[in-house]
Amino acid sequence: MTDKRLFAPSTARNREAILAVARDVFPATGTVLEIAAGAGEHAAYFAAALPELTFLPSDPGEDARASIAAWIAHTGAGNILPPLDLDAGAQSWPVKHADAIVCINMVHISPWRVTQGLFRNARAVLAPEAPLLLYGPYRRGGAHTAPSNAAFDESLRSRNPEWGVRDVETVEACATQHGFALERIYDMPADNFSLLFRAGA
């Protein structure tokens, strides 16, 4: 039987740092919805480290969902739900409630409307004070935080003009428009950041 698991080299480099933040902000129990879960490696890793939580990975890509399912089968984890076909930028999501949302490395590799859809739909899914955690590279005050990020941004935009490293301030403004408040910015390895938002009342 063919192993359908996909592997992203960046996951091994960032999963420990993201997990440390997740331990700080995720609830003790409940369901964590992962948006744009990709290969499913983060879901598998987080589920093993946080067994009291249930993880619901989602991705619009068929290959990604097949990889997620393969990772679930490989780990045998009982606290990961089957992957959901979900487009963050859709008008609505096929999920009604989550206790937390995590979204890793999506905002810069998708059109801006997808980030807008993320916050719009997350507001309908999360209860007041529930966390929404983003991870990835961001500009601060309109400037890149490292030459490598500037080069990465240029590469992204050459591949798709609708992609690119976003300004934290622009993302925060979008979040505010949809009822979220930016609670904290975590400095992460390799010039990345984790942005913690909380749903308003």
C-alpha angles and dihedrals in degrees: 000000000000116000105233095189114128123207128211114197091212092061094069089050098049109027097088093050093047091046090055090056092043091055087054099048111024118092118254092248137009138071124315114201113208114205118207091005092177114185092002096238094124092050091051092048096045093045091055092048096043105039095166090065128074116222124211109191119196137184136161092223120095093209090049092052090049089052092048091051090049091051090050090051092045095052096037088218113172095197099064117089122214112280117270126224098234132155109201091210096052121117090251138000129239091235127079105194143017132168093217139002128213125188119182125193097341107108095070096040098054138055116278091249088068092060089047089052090048093060095038094053095037089059090059093048103043128072120229113291093015114140129248111191123196126187131191145076118318137175118239120213091352094303134102115248094220138016089242090060091050090053091046090051091052090049092050094050091048089056094045125359089213092061128076147120107291130219114253088225092055092049091047091051090052091048092050091051089058098045103269130124124210103236103175144355115215120203108228135189121279094028095295130131139210114218116203116203128180126208113242127235 
